[in-house]
Amino acid sequence: MDLFLQITAAIAMGLMLIYLWPAYKHWQHNSPKAQQGDWMAALLPLGAVVLLVIFLIMAVR
């Protein structure tokens, strides 16, 4: 029974990849280009999350 579920899951993932391939190609060609300041805008919230996690770890010690 386990082998049957694994084969079914593999087929489902393959069909999903085939179904989503056109959307991937569209977004790959028509995606917005990175501009000055985009990395800083992404790093600011990531840094805030890291600091929050460090604070929470220190709080439970």
PDBQT receptor file of N, H, CA, C and O in Angstrom, charges set to zero:
ATOM      1  N   MET A   1       0.826  -1.194   0.000  1.00  0.00    +0.000 N 
ATOM      2  CA  MET A   1       0.000   0.000   0.000  1.00  0.00    +0.000 C 
ATOM      3  C   MET A   1       0.870   1.258   0.000  1.00  0.00    +0.000 C 
ATOM      4  O   MET A   1       0.543   2.244  -0.660  1.00  0.00    +0.000 OA
ATOM      5  N   ASP A   2       1.969   1.218   0.736  1.00  0.00    +0.000 N 
ATOM      6  H   ASP A   2       2.235   0.417   1.272  1.00  0.00    +0.000 HD
ATOM      7  CA  ASP A   2       2.851   2.382   0.818  1.00  0.00    +0.000 C 
ATOM      8  C   ASP A   2       3.483   2.689  -0.540  1.00  0.00    +0.000 C 
ATOM      9  O   ASP A   2       3.616   3.856  -0.909  1.00  0.00    +0.000 OA
ATOM     10  N   LEU A   3       3.864   1.673  -1.272  1.00  0.00    +0.000 N 
ATOM     11  H   LEU A   3       3.755   0.725  -0.972  1.00  0.00    +0.000 HD
ATOM     12  CA  LEU A   3       4.468   1.862  -2.593  1.00  0.00    +0.000 C 
ATOM     13  C   LEU A   3       3.463   2.501  -3.549  1.00  0.00    +0.000 C 
ATOM     14  O   LEU A   3       3.816   3.369  -4.347  1.00  0.00    +0.000 OA
ATOM     15  N   PHE A   4       2.208   2.062  -3.457  1.00  0.00    +0.000 N 
ATOM     16  H   PHE A   4       1.921   1.357  -2.808  1.00  0.00    +0.000 HD
ATOM     17  CA  PHE A   4       1.161   2.633  -4.299  1.00  0.00    +0.000 C 
ATOM     18  C   PHE A   4       0.993   4.131  -4.024  1.00  0.00    +0.000 C 
ATOM     19  O   PHE A   4       0.834   4.912  -4.961  1.00  0.00    +0.000 OA
ATOM     20  N   LEU A   5       1.026   4.536  -2.762  1.00  0.00    +0.000 N 
ATOM     21  H   LEU A   5       1.155   3.901  -2.000  1.00  0.00    +0.000 HD
ATOM     22  CA  LEU A   5       0.893   5.953  -2.420  1.00  0.00    +0.000 C 
ATOM     23  C   LEU A   5       2.089   6.764  -2.902  1.00  0.00    +0.000 C 
ATOM     24  O   LEU A   5       1.924   7.901  -3.344  1.00  0.00    +0.000 OA
ATOM     25  N   GLN A   6       3.273   6.206  -2.826  1.00  0.00    +0.000 N 
ATOM     26  H   GLN A   6       3.408   5.283  -2.468  1.00  0.00    +0.000 HD
ATOM     27  CA  GLN A   6       4.463   6.911  -3.299  1.00  0.00    +0.000 C 
ATOM     28  C   GLN A   6       4.424   7.102  -4.813  1.00  0.00    +0.000 C 
ATOM     29  O   GLN A   6       4.774   8.169  -5.317  1.00  0.00    +0.000 OA
ATOM     30  N   ILE A   7       4.004   6.080  -5.527  1.00  0.00    +0.000 N 
ATOM     31  H   ILE A   7       3.720   5.213  -5.118  1.00  0.00    +0.000 HD
ATOM     32  CA  ILE A   7       3.903   6.186  -6.983  1.00  0.00    +0.000 C 
ATOM     33  C   ILE A   7       2.833   7.206  -7.357  1.00  0.00    +0.000 C 
ATOM     34  O   ILE A   7       3.036   8.005  -8.271  1.00  0.00    +0.000 OA
ATOM     35  N   THR A   8       1.705   7.188  -6.667  1.00  0.00    +0.000 N 
ATOM     36  H   THR A   8       1.540   6.538  -5.925  1.00  0.00    +0.000 HD
ATOM     37  CA  THR A   8       0.638   8.146  -6.929  1.00  0.00    +0.000 C 
ATOM     38  C   THR A   8       1.099   9.573  -6.641  1.00  0.00    +0.000 C 
ATOM     39  O   THR A   8       0.797  10.487  -7.409  1.00  0.00    +0.000 OA
ATOM     40  N   ALA A   9       1.821   9.768  -5.553  1.00  0.00    +0.000 N 
ATOM     41  H   ALA A   9       2.067   9.026  -4.930  1.00  0.00    +0.000 HD
ATOM     42  CA  ALA A   9       2.333  11.103  -5.222  1.00  0.00    +0.000 C 
ATOM     43  C   ALA A   9       3.338  11.575  -6.264  1.00  0.00    +0.000 C 
ATOM     44  O   ALA A   9       3.331  12.748  -6.637  1.00  0.00    +0.000 OA
ATOM     45  N   ALA A  10       4.200  10.685  -6.740  1.00  0.00    +0.000 N 
ATOM     46  H   ALA A  10       4.205   9.732  -6.438  1.00  0.00    +0.000 HD
ATOM     47  CA  ALA A  10       5.178  11.055  -7.766  1.00  0.00    +0.000 C 
ATOM     48  C   ALA A  10       4.482  11.447  -9.062  1.00  0.00    +0.000 C 
ATOM     49  O   ALA A  10       4.884  12.413  -9.712  1.00  0.00    +0.000 OA
ATOM     50  N   ILE A  11       3.452  10.716  -9.443  1.00  0.00    +0.000 N 
ATOM     51  H   ILE A  11       3.126   9.932  -8.916  1.00  0.00    +0.000 HD
ATOM     52  CA  ILE A  11       2.704  11.055 -10.659  1.00  0.00    +0.000 C 
ATOM     53  C   ILE A  11       1.995  12.395 -10.486  1.00  0.00    +0.000 C 
ATOM     54  O   ILE A  11       1.982  13.213 -11.406  1.00  0.00    +0.000 OA
ATOM     55  N   ALA A  12       1.409  12.622  -9.318  1.00  0.00    +0.000 N 
ATOM     56  H   ALA A  12       1.420  11.957  -8.571  1.00  0.00    +0.000 HD
ATOM     57  CA  ALA A  12       0.723  13.892  -9.058  1.00  0.00    +0.000 C 
ATOM     58  C   ALA A  12       1.698  15.064  -9.116  1.00  0.00    +0.000 C 
ATOM     59  O   ALA A  12       1.371  16.111  -9.673  1.00  0.00    +0.000 OA
ATOM     60  N   MET A  13       2.898  14.900  -8.545  1.00  0.00    +0.000 N 
ATOM     61  H   MET A  13       3.164  14.049  -8.092  1.00  0.00    +0.000 HD
ATOM     62  CA  MET A  13       3.889  15.983  -8.599  1.00  0.00    +0.000 C 
ATOM     63  C   MET A  13       4.339  16.240 -10.032  1.00  0.00    +0.000 C 
ATOM     64  O   MET A  13       4.521  17.390 -10.431  1.00  0.00    +0.000 OA
ATOM     65  N   GLY A  14       4.518  15.183 -10.800  1.00  0.00    +0.000 N 
ATOM     66  H   GLY A  14       4.371  14.249 -10.476  1.00  0.00    +0.000 HD
ATOM     67  CA  GLY A  14       4.901  15.351 -12.200  1.00  0.00    +0.000 C 
ATOM     68  C   GLY A  14       3.836  16.083 -12.996  1.00  0.00    +0.000 C 
ATOM     69  O   GLY A  14       4.153  16.965 -13.795  1.00  0.00    +0.000 OA
ATOM     70  N   LEU A  15       2.572  15.725 -12.785  1.00  0.00    +0.000 N 
ATOM     71  H   LEU A  15       2.315  15.008 -12.136  1.00  0.00    +0.000 HD
ATOM     72  CA  LEU A  15       1.483  16.414 -13.477  1.00  0.00    +0.000 C 
ATOM     73  C   LEU A  15       1.386  17.877 -13.045  1.00  0.00    +0.000 C 
ATOM     74  O   LEU A  15       1.079  18.747 -13.861  1.00  0.00    +0.000 OA
ATOM     75  N   MET A  16       1.647  18.149 -11.769  1.00  0.00    +0.000 N 
ATOM     76  H   MET A  16       1.897  17.443 -11.107  1.00  0.00    +0.000 HD
ATOM     77  CA  MET A  16       1.608  19.529 -11.297  1.00  0.00    +0.000 C 
ATOM     78  C   MET A  16       2.722  20.350 -11.947  1.00  0.00    +0.000 C 
ATOM     79  O   MET A  16       2.506  21.503 -12.322  1.00  0.00    +0.000 OA
ATOM     80  N   LEU A  17       3.902  19.763 -12.081  1.00  0.00    +0.000 N 
ATOM     81  H   LEU A  17       4.077  18.827 -11.776  1.00  0.00    +0.000 HD
ATOM     82  CA  LEU A  17       4.997  20.477 -12.748  1.00  0.00    +0.000 C 
ATOM     83  C   LEU A  17       4.663  20.770 -14.202  1.00  0.00    +0.000 C 
ATOM     84  O   LEU A  17       4.930  21.865 -14.696  1.00  0.00    +0.000 OA
ATOM     85  N   ILE A  18       4.083  19.800 -14.883  1.00  0.00    +0.000 N 
ATOM     86  H   ILE A  18       3.866  18.910 -14.482  1.00  0.00    +0.000 HD
ATOM     87  CA  ILE A  18       3.694  20.016 -16.277  1.00  0.00    +0.000 C 
ATOM     88  C   ILE A  18       2.631  21.110 -16.371  1.00  0.00    +0.000 C 
ATOM     89  O   ILE A  18       2.674  21.939 -17.280  1.00  0.00    +0.000 OA
ATOM     90  N   TYR A  19       1.685  21.116 -15.443  1.00  0.00    +0.000 N 
ATOM     91  H   TYR A  19       1.650  20.442 -14.704  1.00  0.00    +0.000 HD
ATOM     92  CA  TYR A  19       0.611  22.105 -15.444  1.00  0.00    +0.000 C 
ATOM     93  C   TYR A  19       1.142  23.512 -15.160  1.00  0.00    +0.000 C 
ATOM     94  O   TYR A  19       0.660  24.479 -15.752  1.00  0.00    +0.000 OA
ATOM     95  N   LEU A  20       2.133  23.644 -14.256  1.00  0.00    +0.000 N 
ATOM     96  H   LEU A  20       2.524  22.859 -13.776  1.00  0.00    +0.000 HD
ATOM     97  CA  LEU A  20       2.628  24.956 -13.849  1.00  0.00    +0.000 C 
ATOM     98  C   LEU A  20       3.758  25.485 -14.727  1.00  0.00    +0.000 C 
ATOM     99  O   LEU A  20       4.152  26.641 -14.571  1.00  0.00    +0.000 OA
ATOM    100  N   TRP A  21       4.289  24.684 -15.639  1.00  0.00    +0.000 N 
ATOM    101  H   TRP A  21       3.970  23.745 -15.765  1.00  0.00    +0.000 HD
ATOM    102  CA  TRP A  21       5.425  25.106 -16.458  1.00  0.00    +0.000 C 
ATOM    103  C   TRP A  21       5.139  26.378 -17.261  1.00  0.00    +0.000 C 
ATOM    104  O   TRP A  21       5.999  27.258 -17.276  1.00  0.00    +0.000 OA
ATOM    105  N   PRO A  22       3.995  26.535 -17.929  1.00  0.00    +0.000 N 
ATOM    106  CA  PRO A  22       3.748  27.783 -18.673  1.00  0.00    +0.000 C 
ATOM    107  C   PRO A  22       3.746  29.022 -17.780  1.00  0.00    +0.000 C 
ATOM    108  O   PRO A  22       4.241  30.072 -18.189  1.00  0.00    +0.000 OA
ATOM    109  N   ALA A  23       3.207  28.920 -16.589  1.00  0.00    +0.000 N 
ATOM    110  H   ALA A  23       2.805  28.067 -16.257  1.00  0.00    +0.000 HD
ATOM    111  CA  ALA A  23       3.212  30.067 -15.673  1.00  0.00    +0.000 C 
ATOM    112  C   ALA A  23       4.635  30.416 -15.259  1.00  0.00    +0.000 C 
ATOM    113  O   ALA A  23       4.989  31.590 -15.152  1.00  0.00    +0.000 OA
ATOM    114  N   TYR A  24       5.451  29.384 -15.027  1.00  0.00    +0.000 N 
ATOM    115  H   TYR A  24       5.163  28.430 -15.113  1.00  0.00    +0.000 HD
ATOM    116  CA  TYR A  24       6.858  29.624 -14.675  1.00  0.00    +0.000 C 
ATOM    117  C   TYR A  24       7.574  30.357 -15.811  1.00  0.00    +0.000 C 
ATOM    118  O   TYR A  24       8.295  31.323 -15.564  1.00  0.00    +0.000 OA
ATOM    119  N   LYS A  25       7.383  29.912 -17.036  1.00  0.00    +0.000 N 
ATOM    120  H   LYS A  25       6.797  29.126 -17.236  1.00  0.00    +0.000 HD
ATOM    121  CA  LYS A  25       8.051  30.559 -18.171  1.00  0.00    +0.000 C 
ATOM    122  C   LYS A  25       7.584  32.005 -18.324  1.00  0.00    +0.000 C 
ATOM    123  O   LYS A  25       8.386  32.891 -18.618  1.00  0.00    +0.000 OA
ATOM    124  N   HIS A  26       6.289  32.241 -18.125  1.00  0.00    +0.000 N 
ATOM    125  H   HIS A  26       5.637  31.521 -17.887  1.00  0.00    +0.000 HD
ATOM    126  CA  HIS A  26       5.765  33.606 -18.237  1.00  0.00    +0.000 C 
ATOM    127  C   HIS A  26       6.403  34.521 -17.202  1.00  0.00    +0.000 C 
ATOM    128  O   HIS A  26       6.867  35.610 -17.539  1.00  0.00    +0.000 OA
ATOM    129  N   TRP A  27       6.431  34.085 -15.934  1.00  0.00    +0.000 N 
ATOM    130  H   TRP A  27       6.054  33.200 -15.660  1.00  0.00    +0.000 HD
ATOM    131  CA  TRP A  27       6.993  34.932 -14.885  1.00  0.00    +0.000 C 
ATOM    132  C   TRP A  27       8.498  35.068 -15.013  1.00  0.00    +0.000 C 
ATOM    133  O   TRP A  27       9.058  36.076 -14.583  1.00  0.00    +0.000 OA
ATOM    134  N   GLN A  28       9.160  34.092 -15.587  1.00  0.00    +0.000 N 
ATOM    135  H   GLN A  28       8.705  33.273 -15.936  1.00  0.00    +0.000 HD
ATOM    136  CA  GLN A  28      10.607  34.177 -15.792  1.00  0.00    +0.000 C 
ATOM    137  C   GLN A  28      10.940  35.271 -16.804  1.00  0.00    +0.000 C 
ATOM    138  O   GLN A  28      11.921  35.996 -16.640  1.00  0.00    +0.000 OA
ATOM    139  N   HIS A  29      10.126  35.387 -17.842  1.00  0.00    +0.000 N 
ATOM    140  H   HIS A  29       9.329  34.798 -17.975  1.00  0.00    +0.000 HD
ATOM    141  CA  HIS A  29      10.404  36.380 -18.888  1.00  0.00    +0.000 C 
ATOM    142  C   HIS A  29       9.856  37.764 -18.552  1.00  0.00    +0.000 C 
ATOM    143  O   HIS A  29      10.405  38.764 -19.014  1.00  0.00    +0.000 OA
ATOM    144  N   ASN A  30       8.790  37.847 -17.760  1.00  0.00    +0.000 N 
ATOM    145  H   ASN A  30       8.344  37.035 -17.385  1.00  0.00    +0.000 HD
ATOM    146  CA  ASN A  30       8.120  39.120 -17.503  1.00  0.00    +0.000 C 
ATOM    147  C   ASN A  30       8.252  39.595 -16.057  1.00  0.00    +0.000 C 
ATOM    148  O   ASN A  30       7.449  40.407 -15.599  1.00  0.00    +0.000 OA
ATOM    149  N   SER A  31       9.241  39.105 -15.346  1.00  0.00    +0.000 N 
ATOM    150  H   SER A  31       9.894  38.446 -15.718  1.00  0.00    +0.000 HD
ATOM    151  CA  SER A  31       9.399  39.506 -13.948  1.00  0.00    +0.000 C 
ATOM    152  C   SER A  31      10.011  40.897 -13.855  1.00  0.00    +0.000 C 
ATOM    153  O   SER A  31      10.759  41.306 -14.743  1.00  0.00    +0.000 OA
ATOM    154  N   PRO A  32       9.698  41.632 -12.779  1.00  0.00    +0.000 N 
ATOM    155  CA  PRO A  32      10.310  42.952 -12.611  1.00  0.00    +0.000 C 
ATOM    156  C   PRO A  32      11.798  42.817 -12.299  1.00  0.00    +0.000 C 
ATOM    157  O   PRO A  32      12.218  41.883 -11.615  1.00  0.00    +0.000 OA
ATOM    158  N   LYS A  33      12.567  43.736 -12.794  1.00  0.00    +0.000 N 
ATOM    159  H   LYS A  33      12.226  44.495 -13.349  1.00  0.00    +0.000 HD
ATOM    160  CA  LYS A  33      14.016  43.717 -12.575  1.00  0.00    +0.000 C 
ATOM    161  C   LYS A  33      14.348  44.393 -11.247  1.00  0.00    +0.000 C 
ATOM    162  O   LYS A  33      13.682  45.343 -10.837  1.00  0.00    +0.000 OA
ATOM    163  N   ALA A  34      15.370  43.898 -10.594  1.00  0.00    +0.000 N 
ATOM    164  H   ALA A  34      15.911  43.126 -10.928  1.00  0.00    +0.000 HD
ATOM    165  CA  ALA A  34      15.791  44.464  -9.314  1.00  0.00    +0.000 C 
ATOM    166  C   ALA A  34      16.347  45.873  -9.521  1.00  0.00    +0.000 C 
ATOM    167  O   ALA A  34      17.013  46.155 -10.517  1.00  0.00    +0.000 OA
ATOM    168  N   GLN A  35      16.062  46.739  -8.568  1.00  0.00    +0.000 N 
ATOM    169  H   GLN A  35      15.521  46.510  -7.759  1.00  0.00    +0.000 HD
ATOM    170  CA  GLN A  35      16.539  48.111  -8.644  1.00  0.00    +0.000 C 
ATOM    171  C   GLN A  35      17.297  48.458  -7.376  1.00  0.00    +0.000 C 
ATOM    172  O   GLN A  35      17.352  47.665  -6.436  1.00  0.00    +0.000 OA
ATOM    173  N   GLN A  36      17.877  49.637  -7.356  1.00  0.00    +0.000 N 
ATOM    174  H   GLN A  36      17.832  50.282  -8.119  1.00  0.00    +0.000 HD
ATOM    175  CA  GLN A  36      18.644  50.099  -6.214  1.00  0.00    +0.000 C 
ATOM    176  C   GLN A  36      17.768  50.121  -4.969  1.00  0.00    +0.000 C 
ATOM    177  O   GLN A  36      16.676  50.688  -4.988  1.00  0.00    +0.000 OA
ATOM    178  N   GLY A  37      18.236  49.511  -3.893  1.00  0.00    +0.000 N 
ATOM    179  H   GLY A  37      19.123  49.050  -3.877  1.00  0.00    +0.000 HD
ATOM    180  CA  GLY A  37      17.519  49.532  -2.633  1.00  0.00    +0.000 C 
ATOM    181  C   GLY A  37      16.608  48.338  -2.397  1.00  0.00    +0.000 C 
ATOM    182  O   GLY A  37      16.054  48.208  -1.306  1.00  0.00    +0.000 OA
ATOM    183  N   ASP A  38      16.434  47.467  -3.374  1.00  0.00    +0.000 N 
ATOM    184  H   ASP A  38      16.884  47.572  -4.261  1.00  0.00    +0.000 HD
ATOM    185  CA  ASP A  38      15.547  46.318  -3.189  1.00  0.00    +0.000 C 
ATOM    186  C   ASP A  38      16.094  45.348  -2.146  1.00  0.00    +0.000 C 
ATOM    187  O   ASP A  38      15.335  44.806  -1.343  1.00  0.00    +0.000 OA
ATOM    188  N   TRP A  39      17.421  45.125  -2.156  1.00  0.00    +0.000 N 
ATOM    189  H   TRP A  39      18.038  45.564  -2.809  1.00  0.00    +0.000 HD
ATOM    190  CA  TRP A  39      18.002  44.193  -1.183  1.00  0.00    +0.000 C 
ATOM    191  C   TRP A  39      17.879  44.734   0.234  1.00  0.00    +0.000 C 
ATOM    192  O   TRP A  39      17.622  43.972   1.166  1.00  0.00    +0.000 OA
ATOM    193  N   MET A  40      18.057  46.021   0.405  1.00  0.00    +0.000 N 
ATOM    194  H   MET A  40      18.266  46.640  -0.352  1.00  0.00    +0.000 HD
ATOM    195  CA  MET A  40      17.933  46.599   1.743  1.00  0.00    +0.000 C 
ATOM    196  C   MET A  40      16.497  46.489   2.239  1.00  0.00    +0.000 C 
ATOM    197  O   MET A  40      16.267  46.248   3.424  1.00  0.00    +0.000 OA
ATOM    198  N   ALA A  41      15.535  46.663   1.345  1.00  0.00    +0.000 N 
ATOM    199  H   ALA A  41      15.723  46.858   0.382  1.00  0.00    +0.000 HD
ATOM    200  CA  ALA A  41      14.135  46.532   1.722  1.00  0.00    +0.000 C 
ATOM    201  C   ALA A  41      13.798  45.097   2.116  1.00  0.00    +0.000 C 
ATOM    202  O   ALA A  41      12.901  44.883   2.931  1.00  0.00    +0.000 OA
ATOM    203  N   ALA A  42      14.492  44.119   1.559  1.00  0.00    +0.000 N 
ATOM    204  H   ALA A  42      15.221  44.293   0.897  1.00  0.00    +0.000 HD
ATOM    205  CA  ALA A  42      14.259  42.722   1.913  1.00  0.00    +0.000 C 
ATOM    206  C   ALA A  42      15.011  42.338   3.183  1.00  0.00    +0.000 C 
ATOM    207  O   ALA A  42      14.514  41.541   3.980  1.00  0.00    +0.000 OA
ATOM    208  N   LEU A  43      16.198  42.894   3.377  1.00  0.00    +0.000 N 
ATOM    209  H   LEU A  43      16.602  43.542   2.730  1.00  0.00    +0.000 HD
ATOM    210  CA  LEU A  43      17.010  42.528   4.531  1.00  0.00    +0.000 C 
ATOM    211  C   LEU A  43      16.494  43.129   5.836  1.00  0.00    +0.000 C 
ATOM    212  O   LEU A  43      16.702  42.553   6.904  1.00  0.00    +0.000 OA
ATOM    213  N   LEU A  44      15.839  44.255   5.763  1.00  0.00    +0.000 N 
ATOM    214  H   LEU A  44      15.671  44.722   4.896  1.00  0.00    +0.000 HD
ATOM    215  CA  LEU A  44      15.327  44.891   6.976  1.00  0.00    +0.000 C 
ATOM    216  C   LEU A  44      14.313  44.010   7.718  1.00  0.00    +0.000 C 
ATOM    217  O   LEU A  44      14.487  43.795   8.918  1.00  0.00    +0.000 OA
ATOM    218  N   PRO A  45      13.269  43.492   7.070  1.00  0.00    +0.000 N 
ATOM    219  CA  PRO A  45      12.354  42.610   7.801  1.00  0.00    +0.000 C 
ATOM    220  C   PRO A  45      12.998  41.287   8.208  1.00  0.00    +0.000 C 
ATOM    221  O   PRO A  45      12.685  40.753   9.272  1.00  0.00    +0.000 OA
ATOM    222  N   LEU A  46      13.892  40.754   7.380  1.00  0.00    +0.000 N 
ATOM    223  H   LEU A  46      14.147  41.188   6.516  1.00  0.00    +0.000 HD
ATOM    224  CA  LEU A  46      14.589  39.513   7.744  1.00  0.00    +0.000 C 
ATOM    225  C   LEU A  46      15.441  39.718   8.996  1.00  0.00    +0.000 C 
ATOM    226  O   LEU A  46      15.469  38.860   9.878  1.00  0.00    +0.000 OA
ATOM    227  N   GLY A  47      16.128  40.842   9.072  1.00  0.00    +0.000 N 
ATOM    228  H   GLY A  47      16.105  41.539   8.355  1.00  0.00    +0.000 HD
ATOM    229  CA  GLY A  47      16.923  41.155  10.253  1.00  0.00    +0.000 C 
ATOM    230  C   GLY A  47      16.051  41.316  11.489  1.00  0.00    +0.000 C 
ATOM    231  O   GLY A  47      16.436  40.909  12.585  1.00  0.00    +0.000 OA
ATOM    232  N   ALA A  48      14.876  41.912  11.310  1.00  0.00    +0.000 N 
ATOM    233  H   ALA A  48      14.564  42.243  10.419  1.00  0.00    +0.000 HD
ATOM    234  CA  ALA A  48      13.956  42.064  12.435  1.00  0.00    +0.000 C 
ATOM    235  C   ALA A  48      13.478  40.702  12.943  1.00  0.00    +0.000 C 
ATOM    236  O   ALA A  48      13.342  40.504  14.150  1.00  0.00    +0.000 OA
ATOM    237  N   VAL A  49      13.227  39.776  12.037  1.00  0.00    +0.000 N 
ATOM    238  H   VAL A  49      13.338  39.937  11.056  1.00  0.00    +0.000 HD
ATOM    239  CA  VAL A  49      12.802  38.435  12.438  1.00  0.00    +0.000 C 
ATOM    240  C   VAL A  49      13.924  37.723  13.176  1.00  0.00    +0.000 C 
ATOM    241  O   VAL A  49      13.677  37.064  14.186  1.00  0.00    +0.000 OA
ATOM    242  N   VAL A  50      15.151  37.843  12.690  1.00  0.00    +0.000 N 
ATOM    243  H   VAL A  50      15.352  38.378  11.870  1.00  0.00    +0.000 HD
ATOM    244  CA  VAL A  50      16.295  37.215  13.355  1.00  0.00    +0.000 C 
ATOM    245  C   VAL A  50      16.456  37.769  14.763  1.00  0.00    +0.000 C 
ATOM    246  O   VAL A  50      16.674  37.010  15.708  1.00  0.00    +0.000 OA
ATOM    247  N   LEU A  51      16.350  39.083  14.910  1.00  0.00    +0.000 N 
ATOM    248  H   LEU A  51      16.173  39.699  14.143  1.00  0.00    +0.000 HD
ATOM    249  CA  LEU A  51      16.462  39.681  16.235  1.00  0.00    +0.000 C 
ATOM    250  C   LEU A  51      15.326  39.235  17.153  1.00  0.00    +0.000 C 
ATOM    251  O   LEU A  51      15.550  39.016  18.343  1.00  0.00    +0.000 OA
ATOM    252  N   LEU A  52      14.116  39.096  16.621  1.00  0.00    +0.000 N 
ATOM    253  H   LEU A  52      13.934  39.273  15.654  1.00  0.00    +0.000 HD
ATOM    254  CA  LEU A  52      12.998  38.618  17.428  1.00  0.00    +0.000 C 
ATOM    255  C   LEU A  52      13.236  37.181  17.901  1.00  0.00    +0.000 C 
ATOM    256  O   LEU A  52      12.970  36.857  19.059  1.00  0.00    +0.000 OA
ATOM    257  N   VAL A  53      13.733  36.328  17.017  1.00  0.00    +0.000 N 
ATOM    258  H   VAL A  53      13.949  36.591  16.077  1.00  0.00    +0.000 HD
ATOM    259  CA  VAL A  53      14.012  34.942  17.394  1.00  0.00    +0.000 C 
ATOM    260  C   VAL A  53      15.103  34.883  18.459  1.00  0.00    +0.000 C 
ATOM    261  O   VAL A  53      14.993  34.115  19.415  1.00  0.00    +0.000 OA
ATOM    262  N   ILE A  54      16.149  35.683  18.303  1.00  0.00    +0.000 N 
ATOM    263  H   ILE A  54      16.238  36.307  17.526  1.00  0.00    +0.000 HD
ATOM    264  CA  ILE A  54      17.217  35.714  19.317  1.00  0.00    +0.000 C 
ATOM    265  C   ILE A  54      16.654  36.201  20.646  1.00  0.00    +0.000 C 
ATOM    266  O   ILE A  54      16.991  35.653  21.696  1.00  0.00    +0.000 OA
ATOM    267  N   PHE A  55      15.802  37.221  20.617  1.00  0.00    +0.000 N 
ATOM    268  H   PHE A  55      15.529  37.666  19.765  1.00  0.00    +0.000 HD
ATOM    269  CA  PHE A  55      15.184  37.710  21.845  1.00  0.00    +0.000 C 
ATOM    270  C   PHE A  55      14.335  36.633  22.517  1.00  0.00    +0.000 C 
ATOM    271  O   PHE A  55      14.381  36.477  23.737  1.00  0.00    +0.000 OA
ATOM    272  N   LEU A  56      13.557  35.889  21.723  1.00  0.00    +0.000 N 
ATOM    273  H   LEU A  56      13.520  36.016  20.731  1.00  0.00    +0.000 HD
ATOM    274  CA  LEU A  56      12.712  34.842  22.280  1.00  0.00    +0.000 C 
ATOM    275  C   LEU A  56      13.550  33.697  22.865  1.00  0.00    +0.000 C 
ATOM    276  O   LEU A  56      13.188  33.130  23.896  1.00  0.00    +0.000 OA
ATOM    277  N   ILE A  57      14.643  33.365  22.225  1.00  0.00    +0.000 N 
ATOM    278  H   ILE A  57      14.937  33.826  21.387  1.00  0.00    +0.000 HD
ATOM    279  CA  ILE A  57      15.529  32.320  22.757  1.00  0.00    +0.000 C 
ATOM    280  C   ILE A  57      16.115  32.774  24.080  1.00  0.00    +0.000 C 
ATOM    281  O   ILE A  57      16.166  31.996  25.033  1.00  0.00    +0.000 OA
ATOM    282  N   MET A  58      16.559  34.025  24.155  1.00  0.00    +0.000 N 
ATOM    283  H   MET A  58      16.518  34.657  23.381  1.00  0.00    +0.000 HD
ATOM    284  CA  MET A  58      17.137  34.528  25.392  1.00  0.00    +0.000 C 
ATOM    285  C   MET A  58      16.079  34.622  26.494  1.00  0.00    +0.000 C 
ATOM    286  O   MET A  58      16.408  34.473  27.671  1.00  0.00    +0.000 OA
ATOM    287  N   ALA A  59      14.824  34.866  26.136  1.00  0.00    +0.000 N 
ATOM    288  H   ALA A  59      14.556  34.988  25.180  1.00  0.00    +0.000 HD
ATOM    289  CA  ALA A  59      13.758  35.025  27.120  1.00  0.00    +0.000 C 
ATOM    290  C   ALA A  59      13.410  33.696  27.811  1.00  0.00    +0.000 C 
ATOM    291  O   ALA A  59      13.015  33.694  28.977  1.00  0.00    +0.000 OA
ATOM    292  N   VAL A  60      13.551  32.581  27.106  1.00  0.00    +0.000 N 
ATOM    293  H   VAL A  60      13.872  32.583  26.159  1.00  0.00    +0.000 HD
ATOM    294  CA  VAL A  60      13.179  31.303  27.711  1.00  0.00    +0.000 C 
ATOM    295  C   VAL A  60      14.322  30.638  28.458  1.00  0.00    +0.000 C 
ATOM    296  O   VAL A  60      14.119  29.605  29.096  1.00  0.00    +0.000 OA
ATOM    297  N   ARG A  61      15.483  31.192  28.396  1.00  0.00    +0.000 N 
ATOM    298  H   ARG A  61      15.648  32.032  27.878  1.00  0.00    +0.000 HD
ATOM    299  CA  ARG A  61      16.631  30.605  29.115  1.00  0.00    +0.000 C 
ATOM    300  C   ARG A  61      16.584  30.937  30.564  1.00  0.00    +0.000 C 
ATOM    301  O   ARG A  61      17.466  30.529  31.320  1.00  0.00    +0.000 OA
TER     302      ARG A  61
